[in-house]
Amino acid sequence: MNRVRFPVLAALALLSCSVPVGAPIPVKEASMKVHRVLLGPYETNGLILEDERTREALVVDAGGDADAAFRRIEAIGVKPVMLVHTHAHMDHCLQSVGLAKRLGVQSALHADDLPLWRNLKRQVEMLMGPGSASALGLLDNEDPAVLVKDGDVLSFGDSKVEVVYLPGHSPGGIGLLWRGSPSVLISGDTLFRDGVGRTDLWGGSWEVLLKSIRERLFTLPDDTVVWSGHGDETTIGREKAGFTF
């Protein structure tokens, strides 16, 4: 869920794709590929980070539609090792418990977003209307087995990403940084192409969000490729040059 710089383009920003949906995005001179699948009514980017040599993968923010995510993972033929969440808003984790069980992997989340995770039914009811949680057959979420923190390293095959703490959109928002040529950042709903995350949801803070962006993201190299929770990829340099907030 994002706050777009030009509101009249908000819908188009979520629907536009610079590459065919589901196509792998090769990372130049890298041993990692990023695959994307659009999930759920908010068209959340479910991201699959594939280590090219071993084909092990981190699955990121793919809980919005477990069936669609599972089909895409099977079609690619990767070997998931963990389901990671950049935050615990419903469009990123609605069906995460079931997806993790089908994949046979553990889920990971920052501890500061556990209150959101544990109140998923309330999120659904507030955003989709009374009775929607029951209609969806939503069960109580089991807590993630892995609680990550800033600086943790998550490995998959020969590749690894570093956890970057990015509060603001939610209390426990994180990014995942793969260092290479160029580096790749999974930013969750903190930074988008032409926009930033909204802060009017539970635990959000505009001041904290801007601090995360300026101090943790805009200090990265300009050619760092950014994949966010919604919309197309961008770079740190592009977003920094046009930043008006």
TORPA-569864 format. One record per residue: residue in one letter; x, y, z of N, C-alpha, C, O in turn. Coordinates in steps of 0.02 Angstrom, whole numbers, padded with zeros to 5 digits, always signed. Example, Ala and Ser with C-alpha at 12.3 -4.5 7.8 and 13.67 -1.06 7.14 Angstrom:
BEGIN
a+00660-00284+00390+00615-00225+00390+00660-00165+00390+00712-00166+00423;s+00642-00112+00354+00684-00053+00357+00645+00002+00394+00670+00057+00402;
***
This chain:
BEGIN
m+00043-00059+00000+00000+00000+00000+00045+00061+00000+00089+00068+00042;n+00034+00107-00047+00083+00159-00055+00052+00228-00059-00007+00237-00071;r+00097+00276-00048+00078+00346-00056+00116+00371-00116+00177+00378-00114;v+00080+00385-00171+00112+00402-00234+00118+00477-00242+00074+00515-00221;r+00174+00499-00272+00186+00570-00278+00133+00605-00319+00115+00662-00303;f+00108+00573-00371+00057+00603-00413-00007+00561-00406-00013+00510-00440;p-00055+00582-00363-00114+00540-00348-00151+00518-00411-00177+00462-00412;v-00156+00560-00463-00195+00541-00522-00164+00481-00558-00197+00448-00598;l-00100+00467-00544-00067+00411-00576-00063+00350-00532-00033+00300-00550;a-00095+00353-00473-00087+00299-00424-00109+00232-00452-00073+00182-00446;a-00169+00231-00482-00193+00167-00507-00149+00140-00562-00134+00080-00564;l-00126+00184-00607-00083+00162-00661-00017+00137-00635+00012+00090-00663;a+00008+00169-00583+00073+00149-00555+00071+00078-00530+00120+00041-00534;l+00014+00057-00502+00008-00010-00475-00002-00062-00531+00015-00120-00523;l-00030-00040-00587-00046-00088-00639+00008-00093-00693+00011-00143-00729;s+00051-00041-00698+00100-00041-00752+00156-00090-00738+00173-00101-00680;c+00185-00118-00791+00240-00165-00785+00290-00150-00840+00271-00147-00899;s+00353-00142-00823+00404-00129-00873+00429-00193-00904+00464-00193-00955;v+00412-00250-00873+00430-00315-00899+00369-00360-00893+00325-00345-00853;p+00365-00414-00930+00308-00459-00923+00303-00486-00852+00353-00507-00823;v+00243-00484-00825+00233-00508-00757+00254-00581-00752+00234-00622-00793;g+00293-00596-00701+00316-00664-00691+00382-00680-00725+00412-00732-00712;a+00406-00635-00769+00469-00647-00802+00527-00635-00754+00523-00590-00713;p+00581-00675-00759+00639-00663-00715+00674-00599-00734+00680-00582-00793;i+00697-00561-00683+00734-00500-00695+00807-00514-00681+00826-00516-00623;p+00849-00523-00732+00919-00539-00719+00955-00481-00686+00942-00423-00704;v+00998-00494-00639+01038-00444-00607+01107-00447-00639+01140-00499-00639;k+01130-00390-00667+01192-00388-00705+01251-00413-00664+01259-00394-00606;e+01291-00456-00694+01352-00484-00664+01337-00514-00595+01378-00507-00549;a+01280-00546-00587+01260-00570-00522+01246-00645-00524+01238-00674-00578;s+01242-00674-00464+01224-00745-00459+01153-00751-00434+01133-00804-00408;m+01114-00697-00440+01046-00697-00414+00998-00670-00466+01015-00624-00504;k+00938-00699-00469+00884-00673-00510+00826-00654-00464+00815-00684-00412;v+00789-00604-00486+00727-00584-00451+00668-00601-00495+00663-00577-00552;h+00623-00642-00470+00561-00659-00505+00504-00624-00468+00504-00618-00407;r+00455-00601-00507+00398-00567-00477+00333-00600-00497+00325-00622-00554;v+00286-00604-00450+00218-00625-00465+00170-00578-00428+00179-00566-00368;l+00120-00552-00463+00072-00506-00433+00019-00547-00396-00009-00595-00422;l+00007-00527-00333-00036-00567-00290-00091-00526-00258-00079-00471-00233;g-00152-00552-00259-00207-00524-00220-00236-00460-00250-00212-00436-00301;p-00288-00433-00217-00324-00375-00243-00283-00311-00244-00299-00265-00281;y-00229-00308-00204-00186-00249-00203-00126-00257-00249-00081-00215-00250;e-00124-00311-00288-00069-00325-00334-00001-00318-00300+00043-00283-00324;t+00005-00352-00243+00067-00352-00207+00120-00390-00246+00106-00443-00275;n+00181-00364-00247+00237-00399-00279+00261-00456-00234+00294-00444-00183;g+00243-00517-00252+00276-00574-00221+00343-00584-00257+00344-00591-00318;l+00397-00583-00220+00463-00586-00250+00498-00651-00232+00495-00674-00175;i+00531-00680-00281+00567-00743-00272+00640-00729-00289+00656-00716-00347;l+00684-00731-00240+00755-00717-00251+00790-00783-00261+00794-00824-00215;e+00816-00794-00321+00844-00859-00340+00920-00856-00343+00948-00815-00380;d+00953-00898-00306+01025-00908-00314+01036-00950-00377+01011-01007-00381;e+01072-00922-00426+01074-00955-00491+01109-01022-00491+01088-01067-00528;r+01162-01031-00452+01198-01094-00455+01159-01150-00421+01152-01204-00450;t+01134-01137-00361+01102-01191-00322+01027-01194-00333+00995-01245-00319;r+00998-01138-00358+00926-01132-00368+00887-01130-00303+00826-01137-00302;e+00923-01120-00246+00888-01106-00184+00859-01035-00187+00886-00993-00223;a+00805-01023-00149+00772-00959-00155+00743-00935-00089+00721-00974-00047;l+00743-00869-00081+00704-00836-00029+00639-00813-00061+00640-00782-00115;v+00583-00828-00030+00518-00805-00054+00497-00747-00009+00496-00753+00052;v+00481-00690-00040+00470-00628-00002+00399-00601-00015+00379-00593-00073;d+00363-00587+00038+00298-00553+00035+00248-00588-00012+00212-00556-00049;a+00248-00654-00010+00206-00693-00057+00143-00720-00024+00112-00765-00052;g+00123-00694+00034+00065-00721+00069-00002-00696+00046-00053-00717+00072;g-00003-00650-00002-00067-00622-00024-00112-00670-00061-00173-00663-00060;d-00082-00720-00093-00120-00771-00129-00076-00834-00131-00032-00840-00174;a-00088-00880-00085-00045-00938-00078-00045-00982-00140+00007-01008-00160;d-00104-00992-00170-00108-01035-00229-00067-01008-00287-00029-01044-00319;a-00075-00943-00301-00039-00912-00357+00036-00912-00344+00075-00926-00389;a+00055-00898-00282+00126-00898-00266+00156-00968-00273+00210-00977-00300;f+00119-01018-00248+00144-01086-00251+00152-01110-00324+00201-01142-00341;r+00103-01093-00365+00107-01112-00436+00167-01081-00470+00201-01114-00509;r+00181-01018-00455+00238-00984-00486+00304-01014-00463+00349-01024-00503;i+00309-01029-00399+00370-01059-00372+00382-01127-00404+00439-01144-00422;e+00329-01167-00411+00336-01232-00444+00356-01225-00517+00396-01264-00542;a+00327-01176-00551+00343-01166-00622+00415-01146-00633+00447-01168-00681;i+00442-01105-00588+00512-01084-00593+00559-01143-00578+00612-01150-00608;g+00538-01184-00530+00578-01242-00513+00632-01229-00461+00681-01266-00456;v+00623-01175-00422+00673-01159-00370+00658-01199-00307+00605-01231-00300;k+00706-01197-00260+00700-01233-00196+00696-01181-00140+00748-01157-00117;p+00636-01163-00117+00629-01112-00065+00661-01135+00000+00659-01194+00018;v+00692-01088+00035+00722-01103+00100+00689-01062+00156+00697-01079+00215;m+00652-01008+00138+00620-00968+00190+00569-00922+00157+00577-00901+00100;l+00515-00906+00195+00466-00856+00174+00476-00795+00219+00463-00797+00279;v+00499-00741+00188+00516-00680+00225+00464-00626+00213+00439-00619+00158;h+00447-00589+00266+00399-00534+00260+00433-00468+00275+00466-00461+00326;t+00425-00419+00231+00452-00353+00245+00411-00316+00297+00436-00271+00330;h+00349-00336+00305+00306-00310+00358+00243-00353+00360+00235-00399+00320;a+00198-00337+00407+00142-00383+00419+00074-00352+00403+00025-00367+00437;h+00070-00310+00352+00005-00289+00328-00027-00347+00290+00007-00389+00261;m-00093-00347+00290-00130-00405+00265-00115-00424+00193-00116-00483+00175;d-00100-00374+00150-00088-00390+00080-00022-00427+00069-00010-00453+00015;h+00020-00429+00120+00084-00464+00115+00083-00531+00151+00127-00573+00139;c+00035-00543+00195+00039-00604+00236-00028-00637+00248-00035-00678+00294;l-00079-00622+00207-00146-00648+00219-00147-00724+00224-00181-00752+00267;q-00110-00758+00180-00110-00832+00179-00040-00860+00190-00023-00914+00165;s+00000-00823+00227+00071-00843+00236+00079-00908+00274+00123-00948+00258;v+00038-00919+00325+00045-00980+00365+00035-01041+00321+00075-01088+00323;g-00018-01040+00280-00030-01096+00236+00023-01104+00182+00042-01161+00165;l+00048-01048+00155+00099-01052+00104+00164-01082+00132+00195-01124+00100;a+00184-01060+00191+00245-01086+00221+00240-01161+00232+00288-01198+00222;k+00181-01185+00253+00172-01257+00264+00177-01295+00198+00207-01348+00195;r+00147-01268+00145+00150-01301+00080+00221-01304+00053+00241-01353+00021;l+00259-01252+00067+00328-01249+00043+00376-01288+00089+00432-01304+00069;g+00354-01302+00150+00397-01336+00197+00453-01293+00224+00508-01317+00236;v+00438-01227+00232+00490-01181+00256+00465-01142+00316+00405-01143+00332;q+00510-01107+00350+00492-01063+00405+00477-00993+00379+00500-00973+00326;s+00436-00956+00418+00421-00887+00403+00465-00842+00445+00486-00860+00501;a+00480-00782+00419+00522-00734+00454+00488-00665+00453+00456-00646+00405;l+00497-00628+00509+00467-00562+00518+00506-00526+00572+00537-00557+00614;h+00504-00459+00570+00533-00420+00625+00485-00421+00684+00424-00417+00675;a+00512-00425+00744+00471-00432+00804+00424-00373+00814+00370-00381+00842;d+00444-00313+00792+00402-00255+00803+00336-00257+00763+00291-00217+00777;d+00331-00302+00716+00269-00309+00678+00227-00369+00702+00176-00385+00671;l+00246-00400+00756+00206-00456+00782+00135-00435+00801+00089-00473+00789;p+00125-00375+00830+00055-00355+00844+00011-00353+00781-00047-00372+00784;l+00039-00331+00725+00001-00331+00663-00012-00403+00640-00068-00419+00619;w+00039-00444+00644+00033-00515+00624-00021-00550+00665-00061-00588+00638;r-00022-00537+00730-00069-00570+00775-00139-00543+00768-00187-00573+00793;n-00147-00486+00736-00213-00456+00727-00233-00452+00653-00265-00404+00631;l-00213-00503+00616-00228-00505+00544-00303-00503+00532-00326-00469+00485;k-00342-00539+00572-00415-00538+00563-00443-00468+00570-00488-00448+00532;r-00418-00431+00618-00442-00362+00628-00423-00318+00568-00463-00276+00547;q-00363-00328+00541-00343-00291+00481-00392-00304+00424-00415-00257+00391;v-00408-00367+00414-00453-00386+00359-00522-00355+00369-00550-00328+00321;e-00548-00360+00429-00614-00333+00443-00616-00257+00432-00666-00230+00407;m-00563-00222+00452-00562-00149+00446-00554-00126+00374-00582-00075+00355;l-00517-00164+00334-00503-00143+00266-00552-00172+00215-00564-00143+00162;m-00582-00230+00231-00625-00264+00183-00697-00270+00206-00740-00294+00169;g-00711-00248+00267-00779-00247+00291-00795-00302+00340-00761-00353+00341;p-00848-00293+00381-00869-00343+00430-00885-00410+00397-00917-00413+00344;g-00863-00463+00429-00876-00530+00405-00827-00555+00353-00830-00613+00333;s-00783-00511+00330-00737-00531+00276-00686-00584+00299-00668-00628+00260;a-00664-00580+00362-00616-00630+00386-00647-00699+00387-00615-00748+00368;s-00710-00703+00409-00744-00768+00410-00757-00793+00340-00750-00853+00326;a-00776-00747+00295-00790-00767+00226-00727-00795+00192-00732-00839+00149;l-00670-00769+00211-00607-00793+00182-00582-00857+00216-00533-00886+00194;g-00616-00877+00270-00594-00936+00307-00528-00925+00342-00489-00971+00350;l-00516-00863+00363-00452-00845+00392-00444-00875+00461-00488-00870+00503;l-00388-00907+00472-00372-00938+00536-00325-00893+00575-00294-00848+00547;d-00319-00906+00640-00271-00869+00680-00200-00884+00656-00183-00942+00643;n-00160-00832+00648-00091-00840+00625-00047-00870+00680-00049-00847+00737;e-00008-00920+00662+00045-00943+00706+00103-00894+00699+00118-00870+00644;d+00135-00878+00755+00191-00831+00751+00246-00858+00706+00258-00918+00705;p+00280-00814+00669+00336-00837+00628+00389-00871+00670+00402-00851+00727;a+00420-00921+00643+00472-00958+00679+00536-00919+00686+00576-00930+00732;v+00547-00872+00639+00609-00833+00638+00593-00759+00646+00554-00731+00608;l+00622-00728+00697+00615-00656+00708+00681-00623+00690+00732-00634+00724;v+00680-00582+00638+00742-00552+00613+00752-00483+00644+00705-00453+00669;k+00814-00459+00641+00830-00392+00665+00880-00361+00618+00909-00394+00575;d+00891-00296+00626+00937-00259+00584+01006-00291+00583+01034-00306+00636;g+01033-00301+00524+01100-00329+00518+01102-00404+00511+01155-00431+00495;d+01047-00439+00523+01046-00512+00513+01061-00528+00440+01045-00489+00395;v+01090-00586+00428+01106-00609+00361+01066-00672+00347+01069-00720+00386;l+01029-00673+00292+00990-00731+00271+01023-00761+00209+01033-00726+00160;s+01039-00825+00213+01075-00857+00158+01030-00903+00119+00984-00935+00146;f+01042-00907+00054+01008-00955+00010+01058-00974-00045+01075-00933-00088;g+01080-01036-00042+01133-01057-00087+01196-01017-00076+01218-01009-00019;d+01226-00992-00130+01286-00952-00126+01270-00879-00110+01316-00840-00097;s+01208-00860-00111+01188-00791-00103+01167-00776-00031+01150-00821+00007;k+01167-00712-00015+01144-00691+00051+01119-00619+00047+01142-00579+00006;v+01071-00604+00089+01045-00536+00095+01051-00513+00167+01048-00553+00214;e+01059-00448+00175+01064-00418+00241+00997-00385+00259+00968-00350+00218;v+00974-00395+00320+00913-00364+00343+00926-00291+00361+00973-00276+00398;v+00886-00246+00333+00892-00174+00346+00827-00152+00380+00773-00157+00351;y+00832-00127+00441+00773-00106+00479+00747-00040+00450+00783+00009+00446;l+00683-00040+00430+00653+00018+00396+00584+00034+00426+00533+00026+00392;p+00581+00055+00489+00516+00072+00518+00487+00135+00485+00523+00174+00454;g+00422+00143+00493+00388+00203+00468+00322+00185+00436+00270+00209+00457;h+00323+00143+00384+00261+00117+00355+00227+00072+00405+00165+00071+00410;s+00266+00034+00441+00243-00006+00498+00299-00006+00549+00356+00012+00533;p+00285-00025+00611+00337-00022+00663+00397-00067+00649+00453-00051+00667;g+00384-00125+00617+00438-00173+00607+00455-00185+00534+00474-00240+00516;g+00448-00134+00493+00465-00141+00422+00539-00155+00412+00581-00129+00448;i+00554-00196+00363+00624-00211+00347+00634-00210+00271+00586-00213+00232;g+00697-00204+00251+00717-00215+00182+00767-00272+00181+00793-00293+00233;l+00782-00296+00121+00832-00349+00112+00881-00324+00060+00862-00307+00004;l+00945-00321+00078+00996-00293+00034+01044-00348+00011+01077-00380+00051;w+01046-00358-00055+01094-00402-00087+01149-00359-00117+01136-00316-00159;r+01211-00370-00095+01267-00328-00118+01300-00360-00179+01324-00417-00175;g+01299-00324-00234+01328-00350-00296+01341-00293-00344+01349-00236-00323;s+01342-00308-00409+01354-00258-00461+01299-00262-00514+01307-00299-00562;p+01245-00225-00506+01231-00180-00451+01201-00216-00391+01183-00275-00396;s+01198-00181-00334+01163-00209-00276+01088-00208-00289+01063-00171-00332;v+01052-00249-00251+00979-00253-00257+00949-00244-00187+00969-00277-00140;l+00899-00201-00183+00864-00189-00120+00791-00209-00128+00757-00186-00175;i+00767-00251-00083+00695-00264-00077+00670-00217-00023+00687-00224+00035;s+00629-00168-00042+00613-00113+00003+00546-00119+00038+00528-00076+00078;g+00508-00173+00023+00441-00177+00053+00399-00118+00031+00403-00097-00027;d+00360-00090+00076+00318-00032+00060+00348+00032+00087+00311+00080+00102;t+00414+00034+00095+00447+00095+00118+00459+00144+00061+00442+00203+00067;l+00488+00120+00006+00503+00162-00051+00478+00129-00115+00488+00069-00126;f+00445+00169-00157+00418+00146-00221+00448+00185-00278+00483+00235-00267;r+00435+00163-00338+00449+00204-00397+00399+00263-00396+00339+00253-00401;d+00425+00323-00389+00385+00384-00386+00340+00389-00324+00287+00420-00327;g+00360+00359-00269+00319+00366-00210+00349+00334-00149+00403+00304-00151;v+00314+00342-00094+00335+00313-00030+00275+00281+00004+00219+00291-00017;g+00288+00242+00056+00235+00207+00090+00189+00253+00129+00209+00305+00154;r+00127+00233+00134+00079+00270+00175+00093+00259+00248+00124+00208+00267;t+00072+00306+00290+00086+00301+00362+00024+00309+00404+00028+00321+00465;d-00035+00303+00372-00097+00312+00410-00126+00246+00434-00182+00244+00461;l-00088+00192+00426-00110+00128+00453-00078+00117+00521-00042+00160+00546;w-00091+00060+00552-00073+00046+00621+00002+00052+00632+00042+00017+00600;g+00021+00097+00678+00091+00104+00697+00134+00142+00648+00195+00145+00656;g+00103+00172+00596+00142+00209+00547+00163+00277+00573+00131+00305+00617;s+00218+00303+00547+00244+00369+00566+00278+00401+00506+00326+00374+00479;w+00252+00459+00485+00281+00494+00428+00354+00515+00441+00397+00506+00398;e+00366+00542+00501+00434+00564+00517+00483+00506+00518+00539+00512+00494;v+00461+00450+00547+00505+00391+00551+00517+00362+00481+00573+00341+00466;l+00465+00362+00438+00473+00337+00370+00525+00378+00332+00570+00349+00300;l+00521+00444+00335+00569+00486+00300+00639+00477+00326+00688+00478+00288;k+00645+00467+00391+00711+00454+00421+00740+00389+00394+00799+00385+00377;s+00699+00337+00389+00722+00273+00362+00746+00281+00290+00798+00254+00271;i+00707+00318+00250+00725+00326+00180+00790+00366+00173+00835+00347+00136;r+00794+00422+00208+00852+00466+00200+00916+00437+00229+00970+00444+00200;e+00910+00403+00287+00970+00380+00321+00990+00309+00304+01049+00291+00310;r+00942+00267+00283+00959+00197+00270+00959+00180+00196+00997+00136+00174;l+00917+00214+00156+00912+00197+00086+00950+00244+00040+00985+00222-00005;f+00943+00309+00052+00976+00357+00007+01051+00362+00019+01085+00400-00015;t+01077+00323+00066+01149+00318+00075+01178+00259+00035+01239+00249+00034;l+01135+00220+00003+01158+00165-00039+01181+00192-00107+01162+00247-00126;p+01221+00154-00144+01243+00176-00211+01184+00192-00256+01132+00159-00252;d+01192+00243-00299+01137+00265-00342+01113+00210-00389+01054+00210-00408;d+01157+00163-00408+01136+00112-00456+01103+00052-00423+01086+00003-00457;t+01092+00056-00357+01058+00001-00323+00987-00007-00351+00948+00040-00353;v+00972-00067-00373+00905-00082-00400+00857-00093-00342+00872-00129-00295;v+00799-00062-00346+00749-00066-00293+00687-00102-00317+00657-00082-00367;w+00669-00155-00282+00605-00189-00292+00562-00178-00231+00581-00196-00175;s+00504-00148-00241+00460-00131-00185+00401-00179-00182+00396-00227-00220;g+00356-00165-00135+00298-00209-00125+00244-00202-00177+00200-00245-00181;h+00246-00148-00217+00196-00136-00269+00230-00098-00325+00273-00056-00313;g+00210-00111-00386+00235-00073-00442+00301-00098-00470+00325-00151-00452;d+00330-00057-00514+00389-00076-00551+00453-00064-00511+00454-00031-00459;e+00508-00092-00538+00573-00081-00508+00598-00010-00522+00573+00023-00568;t+00646+00013-00483+00676+00079-00493+00747+00075-00468+00773+00021-00456;t+00779+00132-00459+00846+00134-00429+00847+00187-00374+00805+00232-00372;i+00895+00180-00330+00903+00230-00277+00916+00299-00307+00888+00349-00284;g+00960+00302-00358+00976+00367-00388+00916+00401-00418+00907+00461-00411;r+00874+00363-00452+00814+00392-00482+00767+00421-00430+00742+00477-00437;e+00756+00383-00377+00709+00407-00325+00738+00464-00285+00701+00510-00265;k+00802+00463-00273+00834+00517-00235+00832+00582-00275+00822+00636-00246;a+00843+00577-00341+00844+00638-00383+00775+00672-00385+00771+00733-00391;g+00722+00633-00381+00656+00662-00386+00618+00665-00321+00558+00675-00320;f+00653+00658-00266+00620+00655-00200+00596+00724-00178+00636+00770-00173;t+00531+00730-00166+00503+00796-00148+00472+00796-00079+00442+00846-00059;f+00479+00742-00041+00446+00739+00024+00491+00769+00078+00472+00771+00136;
***
